[in-house]
Amino acid sequence: QFLQVESGGGLVQEGDSLRLSCATSGRTFGPYITGWFRQAPGKEREFVAAVAWSGGDTMYADSVKGRFTISKDNTNNTVYLQMNSLKPEDTAVYYCAVTTGRLSIATRITRAYSHWGQGTQVTVSS
């Protein structure tokens, strides 16, 4: 089993940066994928980025490519989402989720993930 705890959200201005953290406990051996998703009010939850268990392979949504960077520290089993050049449309609750397996087309699909954190709010003001 996996247990994720997200942190790092907050209120920032357009153009600012934030770093989200997802600390995973429980099972630590792979292969598994850690993904970040977000959900804005009135919208469906959407894929943001994902990283493979090893930390070597990553995947991004087109809307964040070039602005967000996902990384993994295997010494403390924590995944980070560095968010730069934030825009008001990035405002959402950000969730960390884990699923077993390797990066694939299914990595972008919400229902592919079985273990979810509680979420952290990110608000970007214009």
Phi, psi and chi 1 to 4 in degrees:
 res  aa     phi    psi   chi1   chi2   chi3   chi4
   1 GLN       -  153.6  -67.5  -67.1  -34.4      -
   2 PHE  -117.5  146.0  -61.0   95.9      -      -
   3 LEU  -133.0  123.2  176.3   63.8      -      -
   4 GLN  -114.5  141.9  -63.3   86.0 -109.6      -
   5 VAL  -128.8  118.3  178.0      -      -      -
   6 GLU   -92.3  153.2  -58.0  101.7  -30.6      -
   7 SER  -156.2  166.0   61.0      -      -      -
   8 GLY   108.2   -3.8      -      -      -      -
   9 GLY   -70.6  172.0      -      -      -      -
  10 GLY   169.8 -171.7      -      -      -      -
  11 LEU  -107.1  122.2  171.2   62.8      -      -
  12 VAL  -134.4  170.8  -62.9      -      -      -
  13 GLN   -97.4  159.6  -66.8 -172.1  -29.6      -
  14 GLU   -54.4  133.5 -174.0  172.3    6.4      -
  15 GLY    94.0  -14.5      -      -      -      -
  16 ASP   -76.0  177.8  -76.2   -8.5      -      -
  17 SER  -124.7  154.9  -61.9      -      -      -
  18 LEU  -145.2  152.2  -88.8  178.7      -      -
  19 ARG  -123.6  120.6 -170.8  177.8   78.3  159.2
  20 LEU   -94.0  147.7  -54.9 -177.1      -      -
  21 SER  -122.9  145.2  -60.7      -      -      -
  22 CYS  -132.5  105.0  172.3      -      -      -
  23 ALA   -92.3  123.3      -      -      -      -
  24 THR  -107.7  131.1  -61.9      -      -      -
  25 SER  -123.3  173.0   59.6      -      -      -
  26 GLY    94.3 -127.4      -      -      -      -
  27 ARG   -66.3  130.7  169.5  177.9  164.7  175.6
  28 THR  -121.1   -4.4   57.8      -      -      -
  29 PHE   -94.4  148.7   56.1   92.3      -      -
  30 GLY   -91.7 -170.1      -      -      -      -
  31 PRO   -85.2  143.3   30.6  -33.5      -      -
  32 TYR  -152.4  165.0   64.1   85.5      -      -
  33 ILE  -119.1  139.1  -58.8  161.2      -      -
  34 THR  -111.3  124.5  -56.0      -      -      -
  35 GLY  -120.4  153.2      -      -      -      -
  36 TRP  -109.6  132.6  -77.4  100.1      -      -
  37 PHE  -125.6  165.0  -70.7   76.7      -      -
  38 ARG  -143.2  153.7   65.8 -173.5 -178.8 -173.8
  39 GLN  -138.9  116.7 -171.8  165.7   17.5      -
  40 ALA   -90.8  157.4      -      -      -      -
  41 PRO   -55.7  128.8  -26.5   35.2      -      -
  42 GLY    78.4    4.3      -      -      -      -
  43 LYS  -120.2  162.8  -65.2 -171.9  176.5 -179.1
  44 GLU   -77.1  155.6  -67.9 -172.7   -5.7      -
  45 ARG   -67.1  136.2 -167.2  168.9  -62.1 -171.6
  46 GLU  -129.5  152.7   64.2  174.6    3.9      -
  47 PHE   -71.2  140.7  170.7   77.1      -      -
  48 VAL  -116.1  -55.9  175.1      -      -      -
  49 ALA  -162.8  161.4      -      -      -      -
  50 ALA  -149.6  154.2      -      -      -      -
  51 VAL  -136.1  142.3   61.4      -      -      -
  52 ALA   -74.3  164.4      -      -      -      -
  53 TRP   -53.4  -40.3  168.0   66.4      -      -
  54 SER   -72.2  -20.9   64.2      -      -      -
  55 GLY    89.4   -4.7      -      -      -      -
  56 GLY   -85.4  -30.3      -      -      -      -
  57 ASP  -108.3  137.3  -67.1  -33.8      -      -
  58 THR  -134.8  164.4   58.3      -      -      -
  59 MET  -147.9  142.7 -176.2 -179.7  -68.6      -
  60 TYR  -133.9  150.9  -64.2   92.8      -      -
  61 ALA   -73.4  148.2      -      -      -      -
  62 ASP   -59.2  -32.4  -71.0  -17.2      -      -
  63 SER   -68.1  -18.2   59.2      -      -      -
  64 VAL  -118.3   -6.4  -54.2      -      -      -
  65 LYS   -59.6  130.7 -158.8  172.4  -67.2 -176.6
  66 GLY    91.0  -15.4      -      -      -      -
  67 ARG  -112.7  -35.9  -61.3 -171.0  -62.2  123.4
  68 PHE  -107.3  147.7  -68.9   10.3      -      -
  69 THR  -133.6  125.6  -58.0      -      -      -
  70 ILE  -101.2  140.2 -170.1  169.1      -      -
  71 SER  -148.4  164.6   61.3      -      -      -
  72 LYS  -135.7  133.9 -175.3  173.8 -176.0 -140.8
  73 ASP  -104.8  106.0 -174.8  -16.2      -      -
  74 ASN   -75.1  -12.3  -77.0  -40.2      -      -
  75 THR   -71.9  -29.3   63.7      -      -      -
  76 ASN  -126.0   12.3   59.2   13.9      -      -
  77 ASN    53.0   46.3 -144.3   26.5      -      -
  78 THR  -120.8  136.0  -61.7      -      -      -
  79 VAL  -107.9  136.2  170.8      -      -      -
  80 TYR  -114.3  148.0  -57.6   98.7      -      -
  81 LEU  -124.7  102.7 -174.6   67.5      -      -
  82 GLN   -85.0  120.1  177.5   66.4   42.8      -
  83 MET  -114.8  114.9  -54.2 -174.5  -65.5      -
  84 ASN  -112.9  162.9  -61.2  -30.8      -      -
  85 SER    49.0   50.1  -57.7      -      -      -
  86 LEU   -65.0  145.0  -77.0  161.9      -      -
  87 LYS  -119.9  156.4  -54.2  174.9 -178.6  179.5
  88 PRO   -55.3  -32.2  -29.1   36.7      -      -
  89 GLU   -72.6   -5.2   50.6  -96.2   43.7      -
  90 ASP   -83.5   -6.7  -65.9  -41.3      -      -
  91 THR   -62.1  124.8  -64.9      -      -      -
  92 ALA  -178.4  170.8      -      -      -      -
  93 VAL   -87.9  127.1  176.9      -      -      -
  94 TYR  -101.4  130.3  -77.0   69.8      -      -
  95 TYR  -117.7  142.7  -62.6   90.4      -      -
  96 CYS  -102.1  138.2  172.7      -      -      -
  97 ALA  -143.2  154.9      -      -      -      -
  98 VAL  -130.4  141.7  172.5      -      -      -
  99 THR  -142.9  152.9 -174.3      -      -      -
 100 THR   -78.2  157.1   55.2      -      -      -
 101 GLY   111.8 -166.8      -      -      -      -
 102 ARG  -117.6  164.3  -66.0  177.3  170.3   82.3
 103 LEU   -58.3  136.0  -67.1 -176.9      -      -
 104 SER  -159.2 -174.7   69.6      -      -      -
 105 ILE   -58.5  -34.4  -65.0  175.3      -      -
 106 ALA   -68.3  -14.9      -      -      -      -
 107 THR   -58.9  -29.7  -61.4      -      -      -
 108 ARG   -82.5   -5.0  -59.7  174.3 -177.2  -89.8
 109 ILE   -94.4  124.7  -58.4  173.8      -      -
 110 THR   -57.0  -45.3  -54.8      -      -      -
 111 ARG   -71.8   -6.6   63.9  178.5 -178.3  -89.4
 112 ALA   -75.2  -14.2      -      -      -      -
 113 TYR  -100.5  136.2  -67.8   76.4      -      -
 114 SER  -110.2  -14.6   52.6      -      -      -
 115 HIS  -127.4  120.3  -61.7   82.3      -      -
 116 TRP  -122.7  145.9  -67.6   83.1      -      -
 117 GLY   -83.3 -177.2      -      -      -      -
 118 GLN   -85.0  -14.1   81.1  -73.9   -5.0      -
 119 GLY    93.3  153.8      -      -      -      -
 120 THR  -138.7  135.6 -175.3      -      -      -
 121 GLN   -82.6  132.5  176.1   70.8   45.8      -
 122 VAL  -120.8  123.5  171.8      -      -      -
 123 THR  -124.6  124.7  -56.6      -      -      -
 124 VAL  -115.7  117.9 -175.9      -      -      -
 125 SER   -95.0  149.0   62.6      -      -      -
 126 SER   -92.7      -   57.5      -      -      -
